[in-house]
Amino acid sequence: MSDKPSEPKENGQGGAAAGDEQKSSRANEGREGTESAGASKPNGATHSDTTNKDSAAENEDQDAEMKDPARSGEATATPATAQTPASGKKASNGSSKKKAAVPEHKTKKLNKKASAKRLTNLDAEPGQHYLARMKGHPPWPSVICDEEMLPMSLLDTRPVTTKLPDGTYKKAEYADGGKRVHDRTFPIMFLHTNEFAWMPNTDLTPLDPASIDTTDTKGKSKPLVAAYVKASEDNDLQHYKDMLADHQKAVEEEREAQAERDAKKSTKTKRKSVDATAAAADDEDEMDVDEDEAASKPKSKKRKKEAESDGEEKASLINHRIQEG
């Protein structure tokens, strides 16, 4: 069976004529092939037997060509096999395991200089408001203090990491450009409680008084709410100085009042002790008098009895004399 490439069709009548010629030639070829096949048939062979043999031979040739690429002159493509993750692991014989994805922020190291700029507050100035963080306490509204505001108890514990009264540092490593400049501390006052502390600059967070919501009281204690209210007023440093002066005056007045109360209490105690002593002395005197009276009463009764007996003797003596006379 011959395979001829089909010729391209042409538009119009030429294309139709060419098609007719092609059909007639194919028909002639078919008849010729039939005749030749009939002529070459052996005795007893039919046309269908010949056709079956030819088709079987063609199938064998095609199978041989598929089995032997070299025979057909063409290389057969190897079909791609789909692999699952499990089959991929088996193929690798377990030599490597798929690592779990690690978040980028855990593998990426922080730049010390960048983190220092982000976390430190090296230029804190007196009068500025910050949230101060202390272990065991919530962030607390605070204000940076100057030397005039600090109590003597805090000044006596001044660390080397903070400024001296003249604005310098005891050690140059904490000054500008020093290798330990990031360890600076600042004196702060916790609002509402009026307590003081030396606070590392890394434990301070800038606080904008205008952004404080005084109505947000969820999860906050009353003193903390009062501290936020005080910070929202955005008072200057002089206000806090006056407030501290008034507070100190009130503390001194309270101290004096307490001293007076203690003095009065001690006076009352002394009076009570004196009264108790006097009462005890009176009781002793009364006991002595009672003892004297008790001692004198038996004597008077004895004398009375003695007097009565003497009177009876005198009366009996007079009666005896009368009878004799």
Buried (B, 14 or more C-beta within 10 A) or exposed (E): EEEEEEEEEEEEEEEEEBEEEBEEEEEEEEEEEEEEBEEEEEEEEEEEEBEEEEEEEEEEEEEEBEEEEEEBEEEEEEEEEEEEEEEEBEEEEEEEEEEEEEEEEEEEEEEEEEEBEEBBBBEBEBBBBBBBBEEEEEBBBBBBBBEEBBBEEBEEEBEEBBBEEEEEBBEEBBBEEBEBBBBBBBBBBBBBEBEBBBBBBBBBEEBEBEEBEEEEEEEEEEEBBBBBBBBBEEBEBEBBBEBBEEEEEEEEEEEEEEEEEEEEEEEEEEEEEEEEEEEEEEEEEEEEEEEEEEEEEEEEEEEEEEEEEEEEEEEEEEEEEEEEE
